[in-house]
Amino acid sequence: MSIILGIDPGSRVTGYGVIRQTGRYLEYLGSGAIRTQVEDLPT
């Protein structure tokens, strides 16, 4: 069994997804986005 984390980096929004692989089978565990406010970014 493996748990796999995928990350889609971005400057304003970073996405992620998590799946579990057991043999030939994949199971969705969760996903989401981390959002950065404009004022938090360096200028």
C-alpha distance matrix in Angstrom:
0.0 3.8 6.9 9.9 13.5 16.4 19.9 23.2 25.9 29.4 32.5 33.0 29.7 26.2 23.5 19.8 16.8 13.3 10.6 7.0 5.6 4.6 6.9 9.9 9.7 9.9 10.8 13.4 13.4 16.6 19.1 22.5 25.2 26.9 30.6 33.2 36.8 39.4 41.2 38.2 38.2 40.4 43.6
3.8 0.0 3.8 6.3 9.9 12.8 16.2 19.6 22.2 25.7 28.9 29.5 26.3 22.7 20.2 16.5 13.9 10.5 8.4 5.7 5.1 6.7 9.0 11.1 10.6 9.6 10.5 12.2 11.9 14.6 16.5 19.8 22.2 23.7 27.4 29.8 33.5 35.9 37.8 34.8 34.6 36.8 39.9
6.9 3.8 0.0 3.8 6.8 10.1 13.3 16.8 19.3 22.8 25.8 26.2 22.9 19.4 16.8 13.1 10.5 7.0 5.8 4.4 6.3 8.9 11.8 13.2 11.8 9.6 9.4 10.0 9.0 11.2 13.0 16.1 18.5 20.1 23.8 26.2 29.9 32.5 34.3 31.3 31.3 33.7 36.8
9.9 6.3 3.8 0.0 3.8 6.5 10.0 13.4 16.0 19.5 22.7 23.3 20.1 16.5 14.0 10.4 8.2 5.6 5.3 6.2 7.6 11.0 13.3 13.9 12.7 9.9 10.2 9.9 9.6 10.8 11.5 14.4 16.4 18.0 21.5 23.9 27.6 29.9 32.0 29.1 28.8 31.0 34.0
13.5 9.9 6.8 3.8 0.0 3.8 6.6 10.2 12.5 16.0 19.0 19.6 16.5 12.8 10.6 7.0 5.8 4.6 6.8 9.0 11.1 14.6 17.0 17.3 15.8 12.6 12.2 10.7 9.8 9.6 9.3 11.5 13.0 14.3 17.9 20.1 23.9 26.2 28.2 25.3 25.0 27.3 30.3
16.4 12.8 10.1 6.5 3.8 0.0 3.8 6.8 9.7 13.2 16.6 17.3 14.2 10.6 8.3 5.5 5.2 6.3 8.5 11.4 13.1 16.8 18.8 18.4 17.0 13.6 13.6 11.7 11.6 10.6 9.1 10.7 11.6 13.3 16.4 18.7 22.4 24.3 26.7 24.0 23.3 25.6 28.3
19.9 16.2 13.3 10.0 6.6 3.8 0.0 3.8 6.0 9.5 12.8 13.7 10.9 7.2 5.8 4.5 6.7 9.0 11.9 14.9 16.8 20.6 22.6 22.1 20.7 17.2 17.0 14.6 14.1 12.2 9.7 9.9 9.6 10.6 13.4 15.3 19.0 20.7 23.1 20.5 19.5 21.9 24.5
23.2 19.6 16.8 13.4 10.2 6.8 3.8 0.0 3.8 6.7 10.3 11.3 8.6 5.7 4.9 6.1 8.7 11.9 14.5 17.9 19.6 23.4 25.2 24.3 22.9 19.4 19.2 16.5 16.5 14.1 11.0 10.4 9.2 10.3 12.1 14.0 17.4 18.7 21.4 19.2 17.9 20.3 22.5
25.9 22.2 19.3 16.0 12.5 9.7 6.0 3.8 0.0 3.8 7.1 8.9 7.3 4.7 6.5 8.4 11.7 14.7 17.7 20.9 22.8 26.5 28.4 27.8 26.4 22.9 22.6 19.9 19.4 16.8 13.6 12.2 9.9 9.6 10.8 11.6 15.1 15.9 18.5 16.1 14.5 16.6 18.9
29.4 25.7 22.8 19.5 16.0 13.2 9.5 6.7 3.8 0.0 3.8 5.6 5.2 5.0 7.9 10.9 14.4 17.6 20.8 24.2 26.2 29.9 31.8 31.0 29.5 25.9 25.4 22.4 21.9 19.0 15.4 13.2 10.2 9.5 9.3 9.5 12.5 12.8 15.6 13.8 11.8 14.2 16.1
32.5 28.9 25.8 22.7 19.0 16.6 12.8 10.3 7.1 3.8 0.0 3.8 6.0 7.3 10.8 13.9 17.5 20.7 24.0 27.4 29.5 33.3 35.3 34.6 33.1 29.4 28.7 25.6 24.8 21.7 18.1 15.5 12.0 10.3 8.9 7.6 10.0 9.6 12.2 10.6 8.2 10.5 12.3
33.0 29.5 26.2 23.3 19.6 17.3 13.7 11.3 8.9 5.6 3.8 0.0 3.8 6.9 10.1 13.5 17.1 20.5 23.9 27.4 29.9 33.5 35.8 35.0 33.1 29.4 28.2 24.8 23.9 20.5 16.8 13.7 10.0 8.3 5.9 5.1 7.2 7.5 10.7 9.6 8.4 11.6 13.4
29.7 26.3 22.9 20.1 16.5 14.2 10.9 8.6 7.3 5.2 6.0 3.8 0.0 3.8 6.4 10.0 13.5 16.9 20.3 23.8 26.4 30.0 32.4 31.5 29.5 25.7 24.5 21.0 20.2 16.7 13.1 10.0 6.4 5.7 4.6 6.2 9.2 10.6 13.7 12.3 11.7 15.0 17.0
26.2 22.7 19.4 16.5 12.8 10.6 7.2 5.7 4.7 5.0 7.3 6.9 3.8 0.0 3.8 6.8 10.5 13.7 17.2 20.6 23.1 26.7 29.1 28.4 26.5 22.8 21.7 18.5 17.6 14.4 10.9 8.5 5.5 5.2 6.5 8.4 12.0 13.7 16.3 14.2 13.5 16.5 19.0
23.5 20.2 16.8 14.0 10.6 8.3 5.8 4.9 6.5 7.9 10.8 10.1 6.4 3.8 0.0 3.8 7.1 10.6 13.9 17.5 20.0 23.6 26.0 25.2 23.1 19.3 18.2 14.9 14.2 11.1 7.5 5.8 4.3 6.4 8.7 11.5 14.9 16.9 19.7 17.6 17.2 20.3 22.7
19.8 16.5 13.1 10.4 7.0 5.5 4.5 6.1 8.4 10.9 13.9 13.5 10.0 6.8 3.8 0.0 3.8 7.0 10.4 13.9 16.5 20.1 22.6 22.1 20.0 16.2 15.0 12.0 11.0 8.4 5.4 5.6 6.2 8.2 11.5 14.2 17.8 20.1 22.6 20.2 20.0 22.9 25.6
16.8 13.9 10.5 8.2 5.8 5.2 6.7 8.7 11.7 14.4 17.5 17.1 13.5 10.5 7.1 3.8 0.0 3.8 6.8 10.5 13.1 16.7 19.2 18.7 16.3 12.6 11.3 8.3 7.8 5.8 4.0 6.6 8.9 11.5 14.8 17.8 21.3 23.7 26.2 23.8 23.8 26.6 29.4
13.3 10.5 7.0 5.6 4.6 6.3 9.0 11.9 14.7 17.6 20.7 20.5 16.9 13.7 10.6 7.0 3.8 0.0 3.8 7.0 10.1 13.4 16.3 16.3 13.9 10.3 8.8 6.5 5.4 5.3 6.1 9.3 12.0 14.2 17.8 20.7 24.2 26.8 29.0 26.5 26.6 29.3 32.3
10.6 8.4 5.8 5.3 6.8 8.5 11.9 14.5 17.7 20.8 24.0 23.9 20.3 17.2 13.9 10.4 6.8 3.8 0.0 3.8 6.6 9.9 12.7 12.6 10.1 6.5 5.4 4.6 5.1 7.1 8.9 12.5 15.5 17.9 21.4 24.4 27.9 30.4 32.7 30.2 30.2 32.9 35.8
7.0 5.7 4.4 6.2 9.0 11.4 14.9 17.9 20.9 24.2 27.4 27.4 23.8 20.6 17.5 13.9 10.5 7.0 3.8 0.0 3.8 6.5 9.7 10.5 8.2 5.7 5.1 6.6 6.8 9.9 12.4 16.0 18.9 21.1 24.7 27.6 31.2 33.8 36.0 33.3 33.3 35.9 38.9
5.6 5.1 6.3 7.6 11.1 13.1 16.8 19.6 22.8 26.2 29.5 29.9 26.4 23.1 20.0 16.5 13.1 10.1 6.6 3.8 0.0 3.8 6.2 7.0 5.7 4.6 6.5 9.1 10.4 13.4 15.5 19.1 21.9 24.2 27.7 30.6 34.1 36.6 38.8 36.1 35.9 38.4 41.2
4.6 6.7 8.9 11.0 14.6 16.8 20.6 23.4 26.5 29.9 33.3 33.5 30.0 26.7 23.6 20.1 16.7 13.4 9.9 6.5 3.8 0.0 3.8 6.1 5.3 6.5 8.1 11.5 12.6 16.1 18.7 22.3 25.3 27.6 31.2 34.0 37.6 40.1 42.3 39.6 39.5 41.9 44.9
6.9 9.0 11.8 13.3 17.0 18.8 22.6 25.2 28.4 31.8 35.3 35.8 32.4 29.1 26.0 22.6 19.2 16.3 12.7 9.7 6.2 3.8 0.0 3.8 5.6 8.2 10.9 14.3 16.0 19.3 21.6 25.2 28.1 30.4 33.9 36.7 40.3 42.7 45.0 42.2 41.9 44.2 47.0
9.9 11.1 13.2 13.9 17.3 18.4 22.1 24.3 27.8 31.0 34.6 35.0 31.5 28.4 25.2 22.1 18.7 16.3 12.6 10.5 7.0 6.1 3.8 0.0 3.8 6.8 10.2 13.5 16.0 19.0 21.0 24.6 27.5 30.1 33.4 36.3 39.9 42.1 44.6 42.1 41.6 44.0 46.6
9.7 10.6 11.8 12.7 15.8 17.0 20.7 22.9 26.4 29.5 33.1 33.1 29.5 26.5 23.1 20.0 16.3 13.9 10.1 8.2 5.7 5.3 5.6 3.8 0.0 3.8 6.7 10.2 12.7 15.8 18.1 21.8 24.9 27.7 31.0 34.1 37.6 39.9 42.5 40.1 39.8 42.5 45.1
9.9 9.6 9.6 9.9 12.6 13.6 17.2 19.4 22.9 25.9 29.4 29.4 25.7 22.8 19.3 16.2 12.6 10.3 6.5 5.7 4.6 6.5 8.2 6.8 3.8 0.0 3.8 6.7 9.5 12.3 14.3 18.0 21.1 23.9 27.2 30.4 33.8 36.2 38.7 36.4 36.2 38.8 41.5
10.8 10.5 9.4 10.2 12.2 13.6 17.0 19.2 22.6 25.4 28.7 28.2 24.5 21.7 18.2 15.0 11.3 8.8 5.4 5.1 6.5 8.1 10.9 10.2 6.7 3.8 0.0 3.8 6.3 9.4 12.1 15.8 19.2 22.1 25.4 28.7 32.0 34.6 37.1 34.8 34.9 37.9 40.6
13.4 12.2 10.0 9.9 10.7 11.7 14.6 16.5 19.9 22.4 25.6 24.8 21.0 18.5 14.9 12.0 8.3 6.5 4.6 6.6 9.1 11.5 14.3 13.5 10.2 6.7 3.8 0.0 3.8 5.9 8.5 12.2 15.6 18.6 21.8 25.2 28.4 31.1 33.6 31.4 31.7 34.7 37.5
13.4 11.9 9.0 9.6 9.8 11.6 14.1 16.5 19.4 21.9 24.8 23.9 20.2 17.6 14.2 11.0 7.8 5.4 5.1 6.8 10.4 12.6 16.0 16.0 12.7 9.5 6.3 3.8 0.0 3.8 7.3 10.8 14.3 16.9 20.3 23.6 26.7 29.7 31.9 29.6 30.2 33.2 36.2
16.6 14.6 11.2 10.8 9.6 10.6 12.2 14.1 16.8 19.0 21.7 20.5 16.7 14.4 11.1 8.4 5.8 5.3 7.1 9.9 13.4 16.1 19.3 19.0 15.8 12.3 9.4 5.9 3.8 0.0 3.8 7.1 10.7 13.4 16.7 20.1 23.1 26.1 28.4 26.2 26.9 30.1 32.9
19.1 16.5 13.0 11.5 9.3 9.1 9.7 11.0 13.6 15.4 18.1 16.8 13.1 10.9 7.5 5.4 4.0 6.1 8.9 12.4 15.5 18.7 21.6 21.0 18.1 14.3 12.1 8.5 7.3 3.8 0.0 3.8 7.2 10.3 13.4 16.8 19.9 22.7 25.2 23.1 23.6 26.8 29.5
22.5 19.8 16.1 14.4 11.5 10.7 9.9 10.4 12.2 13.2 15.5 13.7 10.0 8.5 5.8 5.6 6.6 9.3 12.5 16.0 19.1 22.3 25.2 24.6 21.8 18.0 15.8 12.2 10.8 7.1 3.8 0.0 3.8 7.0 9.8 13.4 16.3 19.2 21.6 19.8 20.4 23.8 26.5
25.2 22.2 18.5 16.4 13.0 11.6 9.6 9.2 9.9 10.2 12.0 10.0 6.4 5.5 4.3 6.2 8.9 12.0 15.5 18.9 21.9 25.3 28.1 27.5 24.9 21.1 19.2 15.6 14.3 10.7 7.2 3.8 0.0 3.8 6.2 9.8 12.8 15.5 18.0 16.3 16.7 20.2 22.7
26.9 23.7 20.1 18.0 14.3 13.3 10.6 10.3 9.6 9.5 10.3 8.3 5.7 5.2 6.4 8.2 11.5 14.2 17.9 21.1 24.2 27.6 30.4 30.1 27.7 23.9 22.1 18.6 16.9 13.4 10.3 7.0 3.8 0.0 3.8 6.7 10.0 13.0 15.0 12.9 13.7 17.1 19.9
30.6 27.4 23.8 21.5 17.9 16.4 13.4 12.1 10.8 9.3 8.9 5.9 4.6 6.5 8.7 11.5 14.8 17.8 21.4 24.7 27.7 31.2 33.9 33.4 31.0 27.2 25.4 21.8 20.3 16.7 13.4 9.8 6.2 3.8 0.0 3.8 6.6 9.5 11.8 10.4 11.2 14.9 17.4
33.2 29.8 26.2 23.9 20.1 18.7 15.3 14.0 11.6 9.5 7.6 5.1 6.2 8.4 11.5 14.2 17.8 20.7 24.4 27.6 30.6 34.0 36.7 36.3 34.1 30.4 28.7 25.2 23.6 20.1 16.8 13.4 9.8 6.7 3.8 0.0 3.8 6.4 8.4 6.6 7.5 11.3 13.8
36.8 33.5 29.9 27.6 23.9 22.4 19.0 17.4 15.1 12.5 10.0 7.2 9.2 12.0 14.9 17.8 21.3 24.2 27.9 31.2 34.1 37.6 40.3 39.9 37.6 33.8 32.0 28.4 26.7 23.1 19.9 16.3 12.8 10.0 6.6 3.8 0.0 3.8 5.5 5.4 7.2 10.8 12.8
39.4 35.9 32.5 29.9 26.2 24.3 20.7 18.7 15.9 12.8 9.6 7.5 10.6 13.7 16.9 20.1 23.7 26.8 30.4 33.8 36.6 40.1 42.7 42.1 39.9 36.2 34.6 31.1 29.7 26.1 22.7 19.2 15.5 13.0 9.5 6.4 3.8 0.0 3.8 5.4 5.6 8.8 9.8
41.2 37.8 34.3 32.0 28.2 26.7 23.1 21.4 18.5 15.6 12.2 10.7 13.7 16.3 19.7 22.6 26.2 29.0 32.7 36.0 38.8 42.3 45.0 44.6 42.5 38.7 37.1 33.6 31.9 28.4 25.2 21.6 18.0 15.0 11.8 8.4 5.5 3.8 0.0 3.8 5.5 7.8 9.0
38.2 34.8 31.3 29.1 25.3 24.0 20.5 19.2 16.1 13.8 10.6 9.6 12.3 14.2 17.6 20.2 23.8 26.5 30.2 33.3 36.1 39.6 42.2 42.1 40.1 36.4 34.8 31.4 29.6 26.2 23.1 19.8 16.3 12.9 10.4 6.6 5.4 5.4 3.8 0.0 3.8 6.6 9.3
38.2 34.6 31.3 28.8 25.0 23.3 19.5 17.9 14.5 11.8 8.2 8.4 11.7 13.5 17.2 20.0 23.8 26.6 30.2 33.3 35.9 39.5 41.9 41.6 39.8 36.2 34.9 31.7 30.2 26.9 23.6 20.4 16.7 13.7 11.2 7.5 7.2 5.6 5.5 3.8 0.0 3.8 6.5
40.4 36.8 33.7 31.0 27.3 25.6 21.9 20.3 16.6 14.2 10.5 11.6 15.0 16.5 20.3 22.9 26.6 29.3 32.9 35.9 38.4 41.9 44.2 44.0 42.5 38.8 37.9 34.7 33.2 30.1 26.8 23.8 20.2 17.1 14.9 11.3 10.8 8.8 7.8 6.6 3.8 0.0 3.8
43.6 39.9 36.8 34.0 30.3 28.3 24.5 22.5 18.9 16.1 12.3 13.4 17.0 19.0 22.7 25.6 29.4 32.3 35.8 38.9 41.2 44.9 47.0 46.6 45.1 41.5 40.6 37.5 36.2 32.9 29.5 26.5 22.7 19.9 17.4 13.8 12.8 9.8 9.0 9.3 6.5 3.8 0.0
